[in-house]
């Protein structure tokens, strides 16, 4: 199939598990209520695009480009962002489900997250340097060798981050959630 260039389009109520999704470069496109679950999006480029209330769970995003892409109220379970194209990678994610997603070694410095669930997501060796996380749940998420320097985690909950295995210099945390930094030491903190 030929690689296409699609710009300034709005695709709504499309089920790409039934109809084929055209491989190409999508620029300034909006996807609303579309189903991409388990769809092969390999080598597709999304530039300045928005996804609203879409299901991208378990989509194949090998070498997929995400440059200034926004996701709102999307279901993105199990996405392997570590397989995506790293060139210009920048995502804004609000009110989305990203449980079991992998961000292994992904540079998220130019990304932002608000109101998201990252339960059991993998942030091993990723860089979240300087980002702000607002009202996000990181229950059972993995942070190992992660750069969180200058990150603002004041709006994050349920995280467990070992300060000896992650870079947290000048990061910001709220109480009582900051106690997630002590879990590795198996100590008890009482009021």
C-alpha positions in Angstrom: 0.0 0.0 0.0 1.3 3.4 -0.9 2.4 5.9 1.8 -0.1 8.8 1.8 -0.1 12.3 3.1 -3.3 13.3 4.9 -3.8 16.8 6.3 -6.5 18.8 8.1 -9.0 15.9 8.2 -11.4 14.9 10.9 -12.2 11.2 11.2 -15.1 10.4 13.5 -16.7 7.1 14.6 -14.4 5.0 12.5 -13.7 1.4 13.4 -10.2 0.6 12.0 -10.5 -3.0 13.3 -13.0 -3.5 10.5 -11.9 -1.0 7.8 -8.3 -0.5 6.8 -6.3 2.4 8.2 -4.2 4.1 5.5 -0.5 4.1 6.1 0.9 7.6 5.8 1.7 10.9 7.4 -1.2 12.5 9.2 -0.8 16.2 9.9 -3.2 18.4 11.8 -5.8 15.6 11.8 -8.4 14.9 14.5 -9.6 11.4 15.4 -12.9 11.3 17.4 -14.4 8.1 18.9 -12.3 5.9 16.6 -11.3 2.3 17.4 -7.6 1.4 16.7 -7.5 -1.6 19.1 -4.9 -4.0 18.0 -4.5 -2.1 14.7 -1.1 -2.0 13.0 0.0 1.6 13.0 3.6 0.8 12.2 5.5 3.6 10.4 2.6 5.9 10.5 3.5 9.5 11.4 1.1 11.7 13.4 2.1 15.4 13.5 0.0 18.0 15.4 -2.8 15.5 15.6 -5.5 15.0 18.3 -7.2 11.8 19.4 -10.5 12.2 21.4 -12.2 9.3 23.1 -10.4 6.8 20.9 -9.4 3.2 21.7 -5.8 2.6 20.8 -5.3 -0.4 23.2 -2.6 -2.8 22.1 -2.1 -1.1 18.7 1.2 -1.8 17.1 3.1 1.4 17.1 6.5 0.2 15.9 8.3 3.2 14.4 5.2 5.2 14.7 5.8 9.0 14.9 4.1 11.1 17.6 5.1 14.7 17.1 3.0 17.2 19.2 0.2 14.7 19.5 -2.6 15.1 22.0 -4.8 12.4 23.5 -8.0 13.2 25.4 -10.1 10.6 27.2 -8.5 7.7 25.3 -8.1 4.1 26.2 -4.4 3.3 25.5 -3.8 0.0 27.4 -0.6 -1.8 26.7 0.8 0.6 24.2 4.6 0.1 23.7 5.8 3.7 23.3 9.4 2.3 23.5 8.9 0.9 20.0 7.7 4.3 18.6 9.9 6.6 16.5 11.9 8.8 18.8 12.3 11.7 16.4 10.4 14.8 17.7 8.5 12.6 20.2 6.1 14.8 22.2 2.7 13.9 23.6 0.1 15.6 25.7 -2.2 13.1 27.5 -5.3 14.1 29.5 -7.8 11.8 31.2 -6.5 8.6 29.5 -6.0 5.0 30.6 -2.4 3.9 30.0 -2.3 0.9 32.2 0.4 -1.6 31.2 2.0 0.9 28.8 5.7 0.8 28.2 7.8 3.9 28.2 11.1 2.0 28.5 14.0 4.4 27.7 11.5 7.0 26.2 12.4 10.7 26.5 9.2 12.2 27.9 10.8 15.6 28.7 8.5 17.4 26.2 5.4 15.6 27.2 2.7 16.3 29.8 0.2 14.1 31.7 -3.0 15.1 33.5 -5.7 12.9 35.1 -4.3 9.6 33.7 -4.0 6.1 35.0 -0.6 4.5 34.6 -1.2 1.3 36.6 1.6 -1.2 36.0 3.2 1.0 33.3 6.9 0.7 32.8 9.0 3.9 33.1 12.4 2.1 33.4 15.3 4.2 32.1 12.8 6.8 30.8 13.4 10.5 31.1 10.7 12.6 32.8 13.1 15.4 33.6 11.2 18.6 34.3 7.7 17.4 33.4 4.6 18.1 35.5 2.3 15.3 36.3 -1.2 16.3 37.4 -3.7 14.0 39.1 -2.2 10.8 37.8 -2.3 7.3 39.3 0.9 5.3 39.2 -0.2 2.2 41.1 2.4 -0.6 40.6 4.2 1.4 37.9 7.8 0.6 37.5 10.5 3.3 38.0 14.0 1.9 37.6 16.9 4.0 36.4 14.3 6.7 35.6 15.3 10.4 35.4 12.8 12.4 37.4 15.1 15.4 38.1 13.1 18.6 38.5 9.9 16.7 37.8 6.7 17.9 39.5 5.0 14.9 40.9 2.8 16.9 43.4 -0.3 15.7 41.6 0.7 12.1 41.4 -0.6 9.3 43.6 0.2 5.6 44.4 3.8 5.7 43.1 6.7 3.7 44.6 10.0 5.2 43.6 13.3 4.0 45.0 15.6 7.1 45.4 18.7 4.9 45.1 17.7 3.5 41.7 16.2 6.7 40.2 17.4 10.3 39.7 15.1 12.5 41.8 17.2 15.6 42.5 15.0 18.7 42.8 11.8 16.7 42.1 8.7 17.9 43.8 6.3 15.6 45.8 3.3 16.0 48.0 2.7 14.5 51.5 1.6 11.8 52.1 2.3 10.4 48.6 6.0 11.2 49.1 6.1 8.2 51.5 6.2 6.1 48.3 9.9 7.0 48.2 10.5 5.2 51.5 8.8 1.9 50.6 12.1 0.3 49.5 13.4 0.7 53.0 10.5 -1.2 54.6 10.1 1.4 57.4 7.0 2.5 59.2 6.0 6.1 59.3 3.3 7.1 61.9 1.5 10.3 62.6 
